[in-house]
């Protein structure tokens, strides 16, 4: 029964909530705790265990219920072994009352048993359980979103490590602390200073600047040992233990040998799905905060930008985008990546003063002065205005197309490919659906150099070279049709044949090869003749 009541791997609704619904009029026959119900299923099999996953409210009218004590014992043993949380027995038309033998066996095995009155169809019970589960799922999503937004704001605080731990403790309804084992140390227990790790020692105080109210001042030997194990190169990454009345959950921050400590969270109840998602996000942010240069203030914008653009987006980090980019609920929205550099002329506004509705902002790595940011998608027109406004502030910017959060890394590369073209043009660029992907791969100077290398003598600034280029372009455009190419050029088809033959000899290519034709077309369409 204890295992059924403490399921945390699935969403459940307490049995008391189901029996407490007046519209169902369920009556408790055997009370054995308040287990979580994962779903309600109907089965009249003599042994339904093969079709159950555990956590169910098993509904039966006793059509094939065994009549003997041994048969009832085997039936109850089977459903208990399958992990059923409770049995709902429908009285009439098969049985006028709940069979006494079933009541006796449920008492003996600690299996909750409720009576379903005749006016209440099993379908109503199943719908009620489903409705309660959906309500709890939506409630968890709201709680998860609120916790993620609070964590996102926490990393912008003056003391981000303290604030992240405080938000984590409040979200989980317990206490939290950050402990650290330095390389080679045999034990742990000392909370780490903000952004770095301090040496730990056996029996060291666990309270202080990096422990929330309610956290133990000293870690007992068991917790010390777990913290030390979690920081071993090949040790586990998480663990749990009892500490007085609390169940303590431990999770590493970072990965050995570059670990940054262990987060400990304590509360009386086990962690559910939502709780574990909040804990994973908090440890990811603490890891990022710890990666900042020692002695330098944390730069949450840079850290989150690196998380989103360089390392990819973990599922639990997706809701962070909402509060950081002004993108509404942030669960199904699209985002764009901005790259910008100061214009060559005049002065430019500092990054913190730019009119960007985002906190996911990085103005440090990459080329000198490079600015990267993630923006919520607001449509092409609004973003063109935003790029023009950036230009007034002295910045030449480019924006990727709208992408899902999972595609931010590729959008970052697309924006990077546009930036050299924008600098060459002296103005902002916005990625559009018809943007040539080949142009995005090369900056204008690189594309021109590649084209000249492919064209060889055809790139010379002479009349014969120009004639050969025009002939090649017409012939490729007409897919090698001699007559149509000759008509476009106003020349005889034999003249076109002669010129194409000369191009093959001069360049050492075989234009029957599609790969060679593709390369020459690429070069012709991207080569820019000199002045």
C-alpha positions as CSV (number, residue, x, y, z in Angstrom):
1,X,0.0,0.0,0.0
2,X,2.8,2.4,0.8
3,X,4.3,2.0,-2.7
4,X,0.9,2.7,-4.3
5,X,0.4,5.8,-2.2
6,X,3.8,7.2,-3.1
7,X,3.9,6.9,-6.9
8,X,5.8,9.9,-8.3
9,X,6.6,8.7,-11.8
10,X,3.1,9.5,-13.1
11,X,0.5,12.1,-12.5
12,X,-2.1,10.8,-10.0
13,X,-5.1,12.1,-8.1
14,X,-5.7,11.1,-4.5
15,X,-8.4,8.5,-4.0
16,X,-10.1,10.7,-1.4
17,X,-10.6,13.4,-4.1
18,X,-12.5,10.8,-6.3
19,X,-14.6,9.4,-3.4
20,X,-15.3,13.0,-2.2
21,X,-17.1,13.9,-5.4
22,X,-20.8,14.1,-4.7
23,X,-21.8,13.4,-8.3
24,X,-20.4,9.9,-8.0
25,X,-21.8,9.0,-4.6
26,X,-19.0,6.5,-4.0
27,X,-18.9,4.8,-0.6
28,X,-15.7,3.7,1.1
29,X,-15.9,0.0,2.2
30,X,-12.2,-0.6,3.0
31,X,-10.1,2.4,4.0
32,X,-6.4,1.8,3.6
33,X,-4.6,5.1,3.2
34,X,-5.1,7.6,0.4
35,X,-3.3,6.2,-2.7
36,X,-2.8,8.1,-5.9
37,X,-5.0,7.1,-8.8
38,X,-3.3,7.2,-12.2
39,X,-6.4,6.1,-14.2
40,X,-9.7,4.3,-13.9
41,X,-10.1,1.1,-15.8
42,X,-12.9,-1.5,-16.1
43,X,-12.2,-5.2,-16.2
44,X,-14.2,-8.4,-15.5
45,X,-11.3,-10.8,-16.0
46,X,-10.6,-13.3,-13.3
47,X,-7.0,-12.1,-13.5
48,X,-6.6,-8.7,-15.1
49,X,-3.0,-8.1,-13.9
50,X,-1.5,-8.7,-17.3
51,X,-3.4,-5.7,-18.6
52,X,-2.6,-3.3,-15.8
53,X,0.3,-0.9,-15.3
54,X,-0.2,0.0,-11.7
55,X,-1.9,2.9,-10.0
56,X,-5.3,2.2,-11.4
57,X,-8.7,2.4,-9.8
58,X,-10.0,-1.0,-11.0
59,X,-13.7,-1.0,-11.6
60,X,-15.6,-4.3,-11.6
61,X,-19.2,-5.5,-11.2
62,X,-17.9,-8.9,-10.2
63,X,-19.2,-10.7,-13.2
64,X,-16.4,-13.3,-13.0
65,X,-15.5,-12.8,-9.4
66,X,-14.4,-16.1,-7.7
67,X,-16.9,-17.6,-5.3
68,X,-14.4,-19.3,-3.0
69,X,-12.1,-17.8,-0.3
70,X,-9.1,-19.2,-2.1
71,X,-10.2,-17.7,-5.4
72,X,-10.9,-14.3,-3.9
73,X,-7.5,-14.4,-2.2
74,X,-5.8,-15.1,-5.5
75,X,-7.8,-12.4,-7.3
76,X,-6.8,-9.7,-4.7
77,X,-3.2,-11.0,-4.6
78,X,-3.0,-10.6,-8.4
79,X,-4.4,-7.0,-8.5
80,X,-2.2,-6.0,-5.6
81,X,0.8,-7.5,-7.3
82,X,0.0,-5.5,-10.4
83,X,0.1,-2.3,-8.3
84,X,-3.6,-1.4,-8.4
85,X,-4.3,1.5,-6.1
86,X,-7.9,0.7,-5.3
87,X,-10.9,-1.4,-6.4
88,X,-14.3,0.1,-7.2
89,X,-17.0,-2.5,-7.0
90,X,-20.3,-1.8,-8.8
91,X,-23.3,-3.2,-6.9
92,X,-26.2,-4.6,-9.0
93,X,-27.2,-6.1,-11.2
94,X,-24.7,-9.0,-10.5
95,X,-24.3,-8.4,-6.8
96,X,-26.7,-6.5,-4.5
97,X,-23.9,-5.7,-2.1
98,X,-20.1,-5.9,-2.0
99,X,-19.2,-9.5,-1.4
100,X,-18.0,-10.1,2.2
101,X,-15.2,-12.3,1.0
102,X,-13.8,-9.5,-1.2
103,X,-14.0,-7.1,1.7
104,X,-12.2,-9.5,3.9
105,X,-9.3,-10.0,1.4
106,X,-9.0,-6.3,0.8
107,X,-8.7,-5.7,4.5
108,X,-6.1,-8.4,4.8
109,X,-4.0,-7.0,1.9
110,X,-4.5,-3.3,2.7
111,X,-6.2,-2.6,-0.6
112,X,-8.7,0.3,-0.6
113,X,-12.2,-0.8,-1.7
114,X,-15.1,1.5,-2.6
115,X,-18.7,0.7,-3.6
116,X,-20.1,2.2,-6.8
117,X,-23.8,2.7,-6.6
118,X,-26.1,1.5,-9.4
119,X,-27.0,5.0,-10.6
120,X,-23.3,5.8,-11.2
121,X,-22.0,4.3,-14.4
122,X,-18.4,3.2,-14.6
123,X,-17.9,5.7,-17.4
124,X,-18.8,8.6,-15.1
125,X,-16.1,7.4,-12.6
126,X,-13.5,7.2,-15.4
127,X,-14.4,10.6,-16.7
128,X,-14.2,12.1,-13.2
129,X,-10.8,10.6,-12.7
130,X,-9.7,11.9,-16.1
131,X,-11.0,15.4,-15.3
132,X,-9.2,15.5,-12.0
133,X,-6.0,14.4,-13.6
134,X,-6.2,17.0,-16.3
135,X,-6.9,19.7,-13.7
136,X,-3.8,18.7,-11.8
137,X,-1.8,18.5,-15.0
138,X,-2.7,22.1,-15.9
139,X,-2.0,23.2,-12.3
140,X,1.4,21.6,-12.5
141,X,2.1,23.3,-15.8
142,X,1.2,26.7,-14.3
143,X,3.4,25.9,-11.3
144,X,6.2,24.8,-13.5
145,X,5.9,27.9,-15.7
146,X,5.9,30.2,-12.6
147,X,8.9,28.4,-11.1
148,X,10.9,28.6,-14.3
149,X,10.1,32.3,-14.8
150,X,11.1,33.0,-11.1
151,X,14.4,31.1,-11.7
152,X,15.0,33.1,-14.9
153,X,14.6,36.3,-12.9
154,X,16.7,34.9,-10.1
155,X,19.8,34.7,-12.2
156,X,19.6,38.5,-12.9
157,X,19.7,39.2,-9.1
158,X,22.7,40.7,-7.3
159,X,23.3,37.4,-5.6
160,X,22.0,34.9,-8.2
161,X,23.1,31.7,-6.4
162,X,21.3,32.7,-3.2
163,X,18.2,33.7,-5.2
164,X,18.1,30.5,-7.3
165,X,18.3,28.4,-4.1
166,X,15.6,30.5,-2.5
167,X,13.3,30.1,-5.5
168,X,14.0,26.4,-5.6
169,X,13.1,26.0,-1.9
170,X,9.9,28.0,-2.3
171,X,8.8,26.1,-5.4
172,X,9.4,22.7,-3.8
173,X,8.1,23.7,-0.3
174,X,11.3,22.8,1.5
175,X,14.8,23.9,2.1
176,X,17.9,24.0,-0.2
177,X,21.6,24.3,0.1
178,X,24.7,24.1,-2.1
179,X,27.5,21.8,-0.9
180,X,30.9,21.3,-2.5
181,X,33.7,18.7,-2.3
182,X,37.1,20.1,-3.7
183,X,39.2,17.7,-5.8
184,X,40.8,15.2,-3.5
185,X,38.7,16.1,-0.5
186,X,37.3,13.1,1.4
187,X,34.2,14.8,2.6
188,X,31.7,17.6,2.0
189,X,29.3,19.9,3.7
190,X,30.4,23.5,3.2
191,X,28.1,25.7,1.0
192,X,29.9,27.2,-1.9
193,X,30.4,31.0,-2.3
194,X,28.6,32.6,-5.2
195,X,30.0,31.5,-8.6
196,X,32.8,29.4,-7.1
197,X,33.5,26.6,-4.7
198,X,34.9,26.9,-1.2
199,X,36.8,24.1,0.5
200,X,34.7,21.7,2.5
201,X,35.5,19.9,5.7
202,X,33.8,17.2,7.8
203,X,31.3,18.7,10.1
204,X,31.3,22.1,8.4
205,X,28.3,24.3,8.8
206,X,25.7,23.8,6.1
207,X,23.9,27.0,6.9
208,X,25.0,30.5,5.8
209,X,24.9,32.5,2.7
210,X,24.1,29.6,0.4
211,X,21.5,27.7,2.4
212,X,17.9,28.7,2.7
213,X,16.0,28.8,6.0
214,X,15.4,25.4,7.4
215,X,18.5,23.8,6.0
216,X,20.6,21.9,8.5
217,X,23.7,23.6,9.8
218,X,25.7,20.5,9.8
219,X,25.4,17.5,7.4
220,X,25.4,14.1,9.1
221,X,27.9,11.4,8.0
222,X,25.3,9.8,5.6
223,X,24.7,13.0,3.7
224,X,28.5,13.8,3.8
225,X,29.1,10.4,2.2
226,X,26.5,10.9,-0.5
227,X,27.8,14.3,-1.4
228,X,31.3,12.9,-1.7
229,X,30.1,10.0,-3.9
230,X,28.1,12.3,-6.2
231,X,31.3,14.3,-7.0
232,X,33.4,11.2,-8.0
233,X,34.2,11.1,-11.7
234,X,32.2,7.8,-12.2
235,X,29.8,8.2,-9.4
236,X,26.0,8.7,-9.6
237,X,24.6,12.1,-10.5
238,X,21.6,12.1,-8.0
239,X,20.6,10.4,-4.8
240,X,18.1,10.6,-2.0
241,X,18.2,9.9,1.8
242,X,16.3,10.5,5.0
243,X,17.3,13.4,7.3
244,X,15.1,13.5,10.3
245,X,11.5,14.0,9.1
246,X,12.7,15.1,5.7
247,X,13.4,13.2,2.5
248,X,16.6,14.8,1.0
249,X,17.2,14.9,-2.7
250,X,20.7,15.4,-4.0
251,X,21.7,16.4,-7.5
252,X,25.1,17.3,-8.9
253,X,25.8,20.8,-10.4
254,X,28.0,20.2,-13.4
255,X,29.8,16.9,-14.3
256,X,33.1,15.8,-12.7
257,X,35.9,16.6,-12.9
258,X,34.5,20.1,-13.5
259,X,31.7,19.7,-11.1
260,X,30.5,22.8,-9.1
261,X,29.0,21.1,-6.1
262,X,25.8,19.3,-5.1
263,X,22.4,20.8,-4.5
264,X,20.5,19.3,-1.6
265,X,16.7,19.8,-1.2
266,X,14.8,18.6,1.8
267,X,11.1,18.2,2.5
268,X,8.8,15.6,4.1
269,X,7.2,14.4,0.8
270,X,8.8,12.8,-2.3
271,X,9.4,14.9,-5.4
272,X,6.8,14.6,-8.2
273,X,7.4,15.0,-11.9
274,X,7.0,18.8,-11.8
275,X,9.3,19.1,-8.7
276,X,12.0,17.2,-10.5
277,X,11.7,19.4,-13.6
278,X,12.2,22.5,-11.4
279,X,15.2,20.9,-9.6
280,X,16.8,20.1,-13.0
281,X,16.4,23.6,-14.2
282,X,17.8,25.1,-11.0
283,X,20.9,22.8,-11.1
284,X,21.4,23.7,-14.8
285,X,21.3,27.5,-13.9
286,X,23.6,27.0,-10.9
287,X,26.1,25.2,-13.2
288,X,26.0,28.0,-15.6
289,X,26.5,30.6,-12.9
290,X,29.5,28.7,-11.6
291,X,31.1,28.8,-15.0
292,X,31.6,32.6,-14.9
293,X,35.0,33.9,-14.3
294,X,36.0,34.0,-10.7
295,X,35.8,37.5,-9.2
296,X,33.6,38.7,-12.1
297,X,29.9,39.4,-11.5
298,X,27.6,36.8,-13.1
299,X,26.3,37.6,-16.5
300,X,23.0,35.7,-16.7
301,X,22.3,37.1,-20.2
302,X,25.5,35.6,-21.5
303,X,24.9,32.3,-19.7
304,X,21.4,31.9,-20.9
305,X,22.4,32.8,-24.4
306,X,25.1,30.2,-24.3
307,X,22.6,27.7,-23.0
308,X,20.1,28.4,-25.8
309,X,22.4,29.0,-28.7
310,X,25.5,27.0,-28.1
311,X,24.4,24.0,-26.1
312,X,20.9,23.5,-27.3
313,X,17.7,23.8,-25.2
314,X,16.9,21.1,-22.7
315,X,13.2,20.4,-22.4
316,X,12.9,21.7,-18.9
317,X,14.5,25.0,-20.0
318,X,11.9,25.8,-22.7
319,X,9.6,27.8,-20.4
320,X,12.4,30.1,-19.4
321,X,12.1,31.8,-22.8
322,X,8.7,33.3,-22.0
323,X,9.9,35.6,-19.1
324,X,13.2,36.4,-20.8
325,X,12.0,37.5,-24.2
326,X,8.5,38.9,-23.6
327,X,7.1,36.1,-25.7
328,X,3.8,35.5,-23.9
329,X,3.3,32.0,-22.4
330,X,6.5,30.9,-24.3
331,X,5.4,27.2,-24.7
332,X,4.5,27.1,-28.4
333,X,5.9,30.4,-29.7
334,X,8.5,31.1,-32.3
335,X,11.8,33.0,-31.7
336,X,14.4,34.7,-33.8
337,X,18.2,35.1,-33.2
338,X,19.7,38.6,-33.6
339,X,23.4,39.3,-34.5
340,X,24.6,42.8,-34.6
341,X,27.9,44.8,-34.8
342,X,28.6,48.5,-34.3
343,X,28.4,50.4,-37.6
344,X,31.8,51.7,-38.8
345,X,30.7,55.3,-38.7
346,X,29.9,57.3,-35.5
347,X,29.2,56.2,-32.0
348,X,26.8,53.5,-30.9
349,X,24.6,52.9,-27.9
350,X,25.8,50.5,-25.3
351,X,24.1,47.0,-25.5
352,X,22.3,47.5,-22.2
353,X,20.7,50.7,-23.6
354,X,19.4,49.2,-26.8
355,X,15.6,48.9,-27.3
356,X,15.6,45.1,-27.2
357,X,12.7,43.4,-25.4
358,X,14.8,40.5,-24.2
359,X,17.1,39.4,-21.4
360,X,18.7,36.7,-23.4
361,X,21.5,39.0,-24.5
362,X,25.2,38.3,-25.1
363,X,27.6,41.1,-25.9
364,X,30.9,39.4,-25.1
365,X,32.1,36.4,-27.1
366,X,32.9,36.2,-30.8
367,X,34.2,39.0,-33.0
368,X,34.9,42.3,-31.1
369,X,31.7,44.0,-30.3
370,X,29.4,41.2,-31.5
371,X,26.0,41.3,-30.0
372,X,23.7,38.2,-29.9
373,X,20.2,37.9,-28.6
374,X,17.1,35.8,-28.7
375,X,13.8,37.7,-29.5
376,X,10.2,36.5,-29.5
377,X,8.9,36.5,-33.0
378,X,6.7,39.5,-33.7
379,X,6.4,39.2,-37.5
380,X,8.6,40.6,-40.4
381,X,7.2,44.1,-40.3
382,X,7.8,44.7,-36.6
383,X,11.3,43.2,-36.8
384,X,12.3,45.4,-39.8
385,X,11.3,48.4,-37.8
386,X,13.4,47.1,-34.9
387,X,16.4,46.6,-37.1
388,X,16.0,50.1,-38.5
389,X,15.9,51.4,-34.9
390,X,19.0,49.5,-34.1
391,X,20.7,51.2,-37.0
392,X,19.8,54.6,-35.6
393,X,21.5,53.5,-32.4
394,X,24.7,52.7,-34.4
395,X,24.3,49.0,-34.8
396,X,24.0,46.9,-38.0
397,X,21.8,43.9,-37.2
398,X,20.5,40.8,-38.9
399,X,17.7,38.5,-37.8
400,X,17.1,34.8,-38.4
401,X,13.8,33.5,-39.5
402,X,11.3,32.4,-36.9
403,X,12.1,29.0,-35.3
404,X,11.0,26.8,-32.5
405,X,13.1,26.8,-29.3
406,X,14.7,23.5,-30.3
407,X,16.0,25.1,-33.5
408,X,17.7,28.1,-31.9
409,X,21.2,26.7,-32.6
410,X,20.6,26.5,-36.3
411,X,19.0,30.0,-36.3
412,X,22.1,31.3,-34.6
413,X,24.2,29.9,-37.4
414,X,21.9,31.4,-40.0
415,X,22.1,34.9,-38.4
416,X,25.9,34.6,-38.3
417,X,26.0,33.9,-42.0
418,X,23.9,37.0,-42.8
419,X,26.0,39.4,-40.8
420,X,29.0,39.8,-43.3
421,X,26.5,40.5,-46.0
422,X,24.8,43.2,-43.9
423,X,28.1,44.8,-43.1
424,X,29.1,44.8,-46.8
425,X,25.7,46.3,-47.7
426,X,25.9,48.8,-44.8
427,X,22.4,48.0,-43.6
428,X,20.3,45.5,-41.7
429,X,19.1,42.2,-43.1
430,X,16.2,40.0,-42.3
431,X,16.1,36.3,-43.1
432,X,13.2,35.6,-45.4
433,X,11.8,32.4,-46.9
434,X,13.3,33.1,-50.3
435,X,16.8,33.9,-48.9
436,X,19.3,32.0,-50.9
437,X,20.8,29.3,-48.6
438,X,24.1,29.3,-50.5
439,X,24.5,33.0,-49.9
440,X,23.9,32.4,-46.2
441,X,26.9,30.0,-46.2
442,X,29.4,32.5,-47.5
443,X,30.1,36.2,-47.0
444,X,30.2,38.3,-50.2
445,X,34.0,38.4,-50.4
446,X,34.3,34.7,-49.8
447,X,31.6,33.9,-52.5
448,X,33.4,36.2,-55.0
449,X,36.8,34.6,-54.4
450,X,35.3,31.1,-54.8
451,X,33.5,32.2,-58.0
452,X,36.7,33.6,-59.5
453,X,38.6,30.4,-58.7
454,X,36.0,28.3,-60.5
455,X,35.6,30.6,-63.5
456,X,39.4,30.9,-64.1
457,X,40.1,32.7,-67.4
458,X,36.4,33.4,-67.8
459,X,36.6,35.9,-64.9
460,X,39.0,38.1,-66.9
461,X,37.8,41.6,-67.7
462,X,38.1,41.1,-71.5
463,X,35.6,41.0,-74.3
464,X,36.4,37.3,-75.2
465,X,35.9,36.3,-71.6
466,X,32.7,38.2,-71.4
467,X,31.4,36.5,-74.5
468,X,32.2,33.1,-73.1
469,X,30.5,33.9,-69.8
470,X,27.4,35.0,-71.6
471,X,27.3,31.9,-73.8
472,X,27.8,29.6,-70.8
473,X,25.1,31.3,-68.8
474,X,22.6,31.1,-71.7
475,X,23.5,27.5,-72.4
476,X,23.1,26.5,-68.7
477,X,19.9,28.4,-68.4
478,X,18.5,26.5,-71.4
479,X,19.7,23.2,-69.9
480,X,22.1,22.5,-72.8
481,X,19.6,23.2,-75.6
482,X,21.8,24.4,-78.4
483,X,19.0,26.0,-80.5
484,X,17.3,27.9,-77.7
485,X,20.6,29.1,-76.3
486,X,21.6,30.3,-79.8
487,X,18.3,32.1,-80.1
488,X,18.9,33.9,-76.8
489,X,22.4,34.9,-77.9
490,X,21.4,35.9,-81.5
491,X,24.1,33.5,-82.7
492,X,24.3,30.3,-84.8
493,X,24.0,27.0,-83.0
494,X,27.4,26.0,-84.3
495,X,28.9,29.1,-82.7
496,X,27.4,28.1,-79.4
497,X,28.9,24.6,-79.8
498,X,32.3,26.0,-80.5
499,X,32.2,28.4,-77.5
500,X,31.1,25.6,-75.1
501,X,33.9,23.4,-76.4
502,X,36.4,26.1,-75.8
503,X,35.1,26.6,-72.3
504,X,35.6,22.9,-71.6
505,X,39.2,23.1,-72.9
506,X,40.1,26.3,-71.1
507,X,38.7,25.2,-67.7
508,X,39.5,21.5,-68.1
509,X,35.9,20.4,-67.4
510,X,33.3,18.1,-68.9
511,X,30.0,19.9,-69.1
512,X,28.2,16.6,-69.5
513,X,28.9,16.2,-65.8
514,X,26.1,17.7,-63.7
515,X,28.4,18.4,-60.8
516,X,30.6,20.6,-63.1
517,X,27.6,22.4,-64.5
518,X,26.4,23.1,-60.9
519,X,29.7,24.6,-59.9
520,X,29.9,26.8,-62.9
521,X,26.3,28.0,-62.4
522,X,27.1,28.8,-58.8
523,X,30.1,30.8,-59.8
524,X,28.4,32.7,-62.6
525,X,25.5,33.7,-60.4
526,X,27.7,34.9,-57.5
527,X,30.7,36.4,-59.3
528,X,30.7,40.2,-59.2
529,X,32.8,41.9,-61.8
530,X,35.1,44.6,-60.7
531,X,34.4,48.3,-61.4
